[in-house]
Amino acid sequence: MTGTRITARELNRATLARQLLLRRESLEPAEGVRRVVALQAQQPASPYVALWNRLTGFDPAGLDTAFTDHRVVKATLMRLT
């Protein structure tokens, strides 16, 4: 079975699109988080900045509501050593 070869640029573009970094998408905040799986957020403003860069017309109150409704959760997923 032979597959289609893609160039480094095509791989780069596909990766950026998957992470919603190629162009802003018109999504609700919870759906934006779901699409990228997780957002790095050690600083309180980080998830808001990340979604502002990814979503058209991002409203921070939408992310606040998603947290309140438990559609988006905060978690520490790194082991402290």
N, C-alpha and C positions, 0 to 999 in steps of 0.2 A: 504494500500500500504506500503510495507516495502522497505526501502532503504538500500544501502550498507553502512556499517560502515567503516570508515577509522581510522587509528591510528593517534596519534598525530604526529608521524614522517612522515607519508604520507601527512598529512595536511601541515606540515612544508615544505616538499619537493615541494608540489604543489604551495605553496605561493612563495617560492624562485624561482621556474621555471617561474611563471607568471610575476615576477618582473625582470626577466632576470639576476638573481643573482646566479643561480645554475651552469650555464656554459655560457661562452661567445657565442653570436650568430653572424652569418654573416649577418648583416643588415646594411642598410644605416642609418645615424644618425636620419633623420626625422622619419623613420619607427621604430627605437628604441624608440624614444620619444613617438610615437603614441602607441606602445605596452605597455608602462608602464603608459600611460595617461599624466603624468606630472613629472617633475624633480624639486626637491628643489634646488633653486639657489640664495640664498641671497648673496653669494660671487661670483665674476665674473668667477672664475675657476670652480665652482661647477658642472655645467652641463657637462663640458668637462671631469672632473674626473669621474662623474657618468657614462657617456657613454664609457669612456676608460675601466672601470671595467665591462661593459656589452657587448661590441661589439668587435668582432675579427677584428684586423687591423684598429681600429678607427683612422680616420684622422680628427684633429680639423677643418681643412678647410671645411670639409663636413658639420659640424654643422654651421660654419659661413655662408656657402652658403644657408643652410636651413633657417637661420634667414633672410638673404637678400631676398630670394625668397618667404618669408612669409609662408613656409611650417611648420615652428616652430615659435612660438611667445613667447615673454616674457610678463608676466602679474603679477600684484600685486593682489593676490586673498585673502588677509587677511585684515580684518577690523582693522584699527588702533584705539586703545582705550586709 
